[in-house]
């Protein structure tokens, strides 16, 4: 992800911080404006729309180009294939280890169970469309678009990747979820860096969310930990194919072999 210049300047960490401030101001305003009786689905819609709106407003306030900061990047068959394969594997790892991991932190079980009930109470079509597609677009605009790009331009690739992933994790609030989302954030950030934009990371994010939703709506209470090994193998193979060399060969990006 090459940091683009706008008006002769890169999008940097301060610009990313301004985006965060604008976004949280919008969410706070939303919290005051919406009546407490507002249906949960409408609250989710309003909050979900606040993310891309806040990101774009913040970028414009800093006099940068939204099209440059939020560029889709390259989308090739190889990137798509290994993104799908690797994300599915990573999701299987976390889903299959969720219950054993949660058993180590029983105090958070009520919060996780409440979250599951809240999501499960949503109409399945709405949840799949909103959580499976719209939310990934908005969150990738924020975390892999503004934050990763800005932090990387100011502090370098490693700090940018770790910093944006850490904030992505903190946004998910419940500590057991934060652990999983931190590593998912590293993977999605790597995809954004590899492709030079957000399209592939949005795809990965959407696949993760959709798989979790499908399992929930299928009433799969627990996935056996035995599936963690093949999931990890799929993820590691995908990561190796995508990131095994600094520029990775173009042949790997344009073919599956």
Secondary structure, 3 states (H helix, E strand, C coil): CCCCEECCEECCHHHHHHHHHHHHHHHHHHHHHCCCCCCHHHHHHHHHHHHHHHHHHHHHHCCCCHHHHCCCCCCCHHHHHHHHHHHHHHHHHHHHHHHHHHHCCHHHHHHHHHHHHHHHCCCHHHHHHHHHHHHHHHHHHHHHHHHHHHHHHHHCHHHHHHHHHHHHHHCCCCHHHHHHHHHHHHHHHHHHHHHCCCHHHHHHHHHHHHHHHHHHHCCCCCCCCCHHHHHHHHHHHHHHHHHCCCCCCHHHHHCCC
